[in-house]
Amino acid sequence: MAPQGAPLSIRAVRGEDMKAVIELDALVTGIKKREYWNSLYQRHEKTAVSGQHFLVATAGTKVVGFVIGEVRDWEFGSPPCGWVLAIDVRPEARLLGAATQLLQALCQGFRRARVTKVRTLLARENTLILSFFRSQGMMISPFIPLEMDLMP
Ligand SMILES: CC(C)(COP(=O)(O)OP(=O)(O)OC[C@H]1O[C@@H](n2cnc3c(N)ncnc32)[C@H](O)[C@@H]1OP(=O)(O)O)[C@@H](O)C(=O)NCCC(=O)NCCS
């Protein structure tokens, strides 16, 4: 059960959810990115059939979490796999299984797309998200992330 006792449900995102999604992302990251999210939603509407998954968790009528994932084919020399691009749950709705349900629903979508592997990237210092993904059975992958600065 979620806050106020309303049961959780998971469904595809709708346009009217975006205000809550933008607010939740701003709460978690400290940066409000309205344009980014609106363009991501528009792209999602166009590409939903071809591999992007954008789901929300609701408690009653309130959006309490979201997950975004995407199936990518053959990038990095890898057979098609599902990527978890972002997952957030409102602080007052945490530890009630919302993220677990969101990830399970996303993985179901990936399975329907005949994908057999799910991957994600996370910041090394973000032990909270690491604990969550580990609890779901995700482990260190054989891929190594690399980067370099492009500005002097
Ligand atoms: C990580 C996050 C998504 C988990 O959401 P949630 O709905 O609370 O997760 P769940 O209730 O499904 O928890 C599942 C498991 O994750 C682990 N977990 C979740 N929160 C935890 C915490 N605070 N400390 C330790 N383990 C935790 C536990 O193993 C938990 O299982 P348990 O309740 O049986 O112990 C949520 O805390 C969040 O939104 N954090 C900030 C988001 C973020 O940093 N995103 C990174 C950008 S993608």
The ligand as a MOL file (V3000), in Angstrom:
LIG
                    3D

  0  0  0     0  0            999 V3000
M  V30 BEGIN CTAB
M  V30 COUNTS 48 50 0 0 0
M  V30 BEGIN ATOM
M  V30 1 C 15.9980 3.9130 -5.2080 0
M  V30 2 C 14.4850 4.1330 -5.2210 0
M  V30 3 C 14.0060 4.2010 -6.6760 0
M  V30 4 C 13.8400 2.9220 -4.5000 0
M  V30 5 O 12.4230 3.1070 -4.5460 0
M  V30 6 P 11.4660 2.3270 -3.5280 0
M  V30 7 O 10.0800 2.3520 -4.0710 0
M  V30 8 O 11.6630 2.8550 -2.1540 0
M  V30 9 O 12.0580 0.8420 -3.5960 0
M  V30 10 P 11.3430 -0.4930 -3.0970 0
M  V30 11 O 10.3750 -0.1910 -1.9950 0
M  V30 12 O 10.8150 -1.2200 -4.2700 0
M  V30 13 O 12.5830 -1.2510 -2.4510 0
M  V30 14 C 13.0870 -2.4690 -2.9650 0
M  V30 15 C 14.3860 -2.8070 -2.2550 0
M  V30 16 O 15.3840 -1.8310 -2.5490 0
M  V30 17 C 16.2710 -1.7130 -1.4230 0
M  V30 18 N 16.1690 -0.3530 -0.8830 0
M  V30 19 C 15.2680 0.5970 -1.2260 0
M  V30 20 N 15.4850 1.7120 -0.4910 0
M  V30 21 C 16.5190 1.4470 0.3280 0
M  V30 22 C 17.1890 2.1980 1.3250 0
M  V30 23 N 16.8120 3.4550 1.6530 0
M  V30 24 N 18.2300 1.6200 1.9780 0
M  V30 25 C 18.6070 0.3660 1.6840 0
M  V30 26 N 17.9940 -0.4230 0.7570 0
M  V30 27 C 16.9690 0.1290 0.0850 0
M  V30 28 C 15.7780 -2.6950 -0.3880 0
M  V30 29 O 16.4760 -3.9240 -0.5600 0
M  V30 30 C 14.3130 -2.8540 -0.7640 0
M  V30 31 O 13.7670 -4.0860 -0.3690 0
M  V30 32 P 13.1560 -4.2570 1.1390 0
M  V30 33 O 12.1590 -3.1270 1.2970 0
M  V30 34 O 12.5390 -5.6070 1.0910 0
M  V30 35 O 14.3170 -4.1180 2.0580 0
M  V30 36 C 14.0830 5.4300 -4.4440 0
M  V30 37 O 14.7060 5.4050 -3.1810 0
M  V30 38 C 14.4880 6.6890 -5.1740 0
M  V30 39 O 13.7340 7.2180 -5.9810 0
M  V30 40 N 15.6990 7.1720 -4.8620 0
M  V30 41 C 16.2330 8.3350 -5.5400 0
M  V30 42 C 16.2990 8.0860 -7.0280 0
M  V30 43 C 17.6340 8.1340 -7.6350 0
M  V30 44 O 18.6530 8.4250 -7.0480 0
M  V30 45 N 17.6250 7.8250 -8.9230 0
M  V30 46 C 18.8530 7.8180 -9.6440 0
M  V30 47 C 18.6800 8.3320 -11.0300 0
M  V30 48 S 18.1190 7.0370 -12.0850 0
M  V30 END ATOM
M  V30 BEGIN BOND
M  V30 1 1 1 2
M  V30 2 1 2 3
M  V30 3 1 2 4
M  V30 4 1 2 36
M  V30 5 1 4 5
M  V30 6 1 5 6
M  V30 7 2 6 7
M  V30 8 1 6 8
M  V30 9 1 6 9
M  V30 10 1 9 10
M  V30 11 2 10 11
M  V30 12 1 10 12
M  V30 13 1 10 13
M  V30 14 1 13 14
M  V30 15 1 14 15
M  V30 16 1 15 16
M  V30 17 1 15 30
M  V30 18 1 16 17
M  V30 19 1 17 18
M  V30 20 1 17 28
M  V30 21 1 18 19
M  V30 22 1 18 27
M  V30 23 2 19 20
M  V30 24 1 20 21
M  V30 25 1 21 22
M  V30 26 2 21 27
M  V30 27 1 22 23
M  V30 28 2 22 24
M  V30 29 1 24 25
M  V30 30 2 25 26
M  V30 31 1 26 27
M  V30 32 1 28 29
M  V30 33 1 28 30
M  V30 34 1 30 31
M  V30 35 1 31 32
M  V30 36 2 32 33
M  V30 37 1 32 34
M  V30 38 1 32 35
M  V30 39 1 36 37
M  V30 40 1 36 38
M  V30 41 2 38 39
M  V30 42 1 38 40
M  V30 43 1 40 41
M  V30 44 1 41 42
M  V30 45 1 42 43
M  V30 46 2 43 44
M  V30 47 1 43 45
M  V30 48 1 45 46
M  V30 49 1 46 47
M  V30 50 1 47 48
M  V30 END BOND
M  V30 END CTAB
M  END
